[in-house]
């Protein structure tokens, strides 16, 4: 599937930085309190253990510092809506790197502390308009941080799913950014105005080819909550299962999104 080039909104640099730092702090507090037995638990991510997932999050967030250390690119070729398509080809390398990092750093608390300290210092020194070279291409620093909210929110939910009783909080601005990027990605990949997708309180988008709605109640409406939407968009939850369990409300002949999801895998 080609990259989604449509850009529908911008993100505030300071708000996005705070969202990433805050959510990473929540994950750090939770991970450093886990027992060896909890870290050895399986996750819904194939053969990843909780330890692998925890290590991956330091790599995902640490990529900001790594990108800032590289030479600044001449242009920003990618935006948040390109995230899924641009990174899909690196899935195997990311998995291998996460496993290796988990093995190399048995003290996750120390790894998280170093990552957080480095990130805070690097962000404090970086101007908002800075361009960074990611493994997928050039981006603005703010846009790259927006993609980190996706990593953090999605994988925080994975951690909560894997460890019974764990309830790592989701920072509101991080959850909002993640929800909006995924909703906008759907609109970019399935352009049109026949279906309205609502994810209150964060996002409303028009998508899917067909008669365009102009006023009144749209003929095709999908509505769900942010976490359900994120799970659908990332393949953690199947469309038909979500509808059957009333986690999604879908009305109209063009309100079936099964063929368009997931957006990220």
N, C-alpha and C positions, 0 to 999 in steps of 0.2 A: 504494500500500500504506500503511495507517495506521501511525502511529508505534508502536513497541513500548514499552508502558508498564511491563512487568514489570521489577522491580529485584531481582536475585538476590544481589548482593554489594556490599560497600563496599570502598573503596580507601584505604590509608593516605596521608595528605597529604604527609608528609615523604618517603616512599618514592617517591611519584609525581612530586614535584618533582625529586628527584635523578635519576629515570629519564629525564625529559624533558631536563634539562640535560646529562646524560651522553651521551644519544643524539645530541642536537644537536651536541655537541662532536665526536663521531665523524664526523658528516656534514661539519662545518666543516673538520676536518683533511683529509678526502678531497677535498672540493670545491676548496679553495684550492690543492691540488697538481695539479689537472687542467690539461692543456694546452688552448690554444684549439681545437685539432682535436678533442680529447675532448669539450669543451663543446658543440661543434657536432654531435655524433653524435645520431641519432634515438633515441627511446625507444619503448616499447610503448604509450605514451599518445597515440595519434593523431599530431598534428603537433607535439607537444612535443619540443624538443631537450633535451639534458642541461642546458644553461644555463637553459632555462625551468623545468625540474624543480627545479634547485638554487635558483633564485629563489623558486619556489613554497614551498619548505620554510622560507625565512625569513619569508614571509608567513603560513604556517600557524602557526609558532611565535610570530611577532610578534603574532598575534591575541590572545595572552594579555595582553600589555602594553596593547594597544589596548582590550581589554575592561576591564582594571583602571582605565584612565583615564576610562571612562564612569561615569555616576552608577550607584550600586549599585541593582539592581532590587529590588522589594518581595518577590519570591518566585522560587524556582527552578522553572521550568515543565518543564525538560528534564533528562534524565539521559543517561548514556553509551549506553543502548540506543536512544535516540531519534536518535542521531547520523546514521545513514544516511538515514532518512526526512526528518529536519528540514533537512538540508543539500542534498538532491538538487536542489531548485529553484534553488540558487545555482551550479550547475556551470558555466554559461556565464560568469557574472560572475567566478568564481574563475579560469577559464582566461584570460579577458581580462586580469585583474589580474596574473596570473603572467607573461604575455607582456610586458605593459607594464613590469613591475618589472625583468625581465631586460634589456630595452632601455635602461631609465633608469639601470641600475647595472652598467656594464661591469666594474667592480672588485668582483667577488663577495667577495673576501677582506674588503674594507672593510665591505660590507653584512653579512656574517656576523658580523664583530667587533662592529658596532653593535647588531645584533639580540641577540647573546649577552650583551653588557654591560647592555643595557636590561632584558632578561628577568631576569637574575640580580638586579639591583637591585630590580626591581618585585616579584619573588617574596620577596625578603628583607624587604620592607616590608609584605607582605600577610598578614593573619591567615588561618589555615587555614579558618575558617568563612566567609570572604568570598564573597558572591554576585557574579557578573559577568553583564553583558549581552552576549551574543554576537549575531551577526547572525540566528541562528535563534530566540533566546529566552534567558530567564534560566537560569543554571546555577550550581551551586557551583563555586568555583575549582578544587577537586580534581577534580570531574567533567569540567570543561573540559580540565584537564591530562591526564586519562585519554584523552580523544578526541585529544589531541596525540600520545599514544603510537601511536595508530593511524596518523595521518599520517606520523609519523617512521619507524615500522617498515615500513609498506607502501612508502613512497617510497624508503627506504634499499634495499629489495629491488629496486625499479625502477632505481635508480642502478647497483647491482651487475649487473643484467641488461643495462643499456645500454652499459657501458664494459668492454670485454674486460680481464680481469685485475684489475678493481677488486674489493675484498673489504672493504667497510665493515663493521665488526663491529656486531652487534646487542646492545645492553645487555640483560641477562637480565630485569630487572624491567620494562623497556619491552616486550619480547617477550611476557612473561607477561600483562601488562595487555591488550595488543592481542589476544592469543589468547583470553583470557577474555571480553572484551567481545563479540567476534564469535561465540563459542560461546553466550553468554547471549542474544544477539540472535536466533540461530536458535531457541533454546528458547522465546523470547517470541513469535516470529512463527509457529512451528509447535508450539503447546502440546500436550502429551500425554506419555505415559510408555511408549510401545511401542518406542521406539528409543533406544539409548544411544550417544552420540557421545563418543569418547575422543580427547583430544589431549594425550597425556602429554608432559611432566610437569605441565602447567598447568591442564587443564580436563577435566571430565566433565559432560555434561548429558543430561537426558532430554527427548525431544521426540517429535512426531508422534502424532496420534490413533491409538487402537487399544488392545488389551489391555495393561494396565499390568503391567510386570515387578515382582515383589516380592522374589524370592530366587533364588540360583543364577545361572547364566550367562544373560544376557538373550537372547531369541530373535532380536533384531535389533541388530546392533552395527556401528558405523562407527569405524574407528581410523586415525589418520594423525599425522604430525608437525606441529609448529607452523607452519613455513613453508608446507608444502603446504596446511594448513587456511586460512591467511591468503590464499594465492593463490586458493583455491577461493571463499572468502567475498567476495573483491573482484573476481572475474571475470578474474583473471590466468591461471587454469588451468580448463579445462573438466572437469566431473565425469567424463565417460566417458573422457577422456584420462588422468586421474589413476588411474582404476580399471584401465584397460588397461595402464598402465605400472607397476602394483603400488605406486603411491604412496599408495593408499588401500586398506584392507581393509574390505569391506562384506559382511556376511552376514545373511540374513533377507529376507523379502519386503517389509519396510518399511524396508530399509536403503539404498534408492536415493534420494539427496538431490538428484538432478538438477533436479527441478522447484522446489526451494526455494532454489537458489543461482543467481547470487551474491546476497549480502546488501547489498553496497555496489558501486556502479559508478562 
